[in-house]
Amino acid sequence: MILHNLIRDNFVRLSKSQKKMATYVLDHPRDIALCSAAELGGRIGISESTVIRFSYSLGFSGYVELQKRMREHFFINEPTTSPYQHTEIELSQEDSFHKQVMEKDRQSILTTMDQIDAASYYAAVQRLSKAKAIYVLGLRTSYPAANWLSFSLGLVKENVHFIRPDTEDVIRTVSQMNSNSVVIIISFHRYLKETLQIAELVKKQKAYVIGISDSMLAPIHEFSDVLFPVFSQNKSTFDAVAPLFSFMNAIVSGLIVEQKDAFKNRQIMYQSIPSHFLFESTDEDS
């Protein structure tokens, strides 16, 4: 989305109040399309003039032009399934709870799809494809996702490492990184200091950092070469599970396409190793 790119490129030049607005509209971009400058300022707790100056800072002639662009994006170009994302629907008691949860997940995935910049995605996949070594970091609630991503990338490419600060010497691991290394760091609210401290060390090694978080302005952005925002309605990793795994799957799929010959050879290698003692055979296997 153009708004995310403009905020990312101009964030350091924004005033404190404008940064407050930037943080808000990254999570609620549709509010620009629906609210006047005064209404939006009231929601955020800033003045109407600050909203207008924010528009100028992003290169628009004023708030009216910014609002027009956002309305075109959401109400003219967006898919017909998207109204679920910006309309409050009162679910009837007859609806199954699992359907409600899964529908919410589906909408989160759609929102995340809209937030991901295609050029940044392809650039990240290219760096992963060319990397001599790949590292994945995610702590606490991000740990399972990082574990899955590390395992999946390892099926496609050699030299993939899952960073485990609780069982390994992180300093030693980081010292092995260089400009040919790519490090994927997953960091969601509440943002752990340990994750950010490791990210800072990684950047000093000149490794390429791919950040995955719930906002373009999350603390990990300071250390990321590219940052992907995953929609989380309540700033919770639990809310982000569906879109997070969907996006990680897109990363793995992109790498498979880039490494199709190597992936095919690795599959052949795995299949050639006797593994009957590890897995229960089925009729299809017989």
Disulfide bonds with the S-S distance in Angstrom:
none
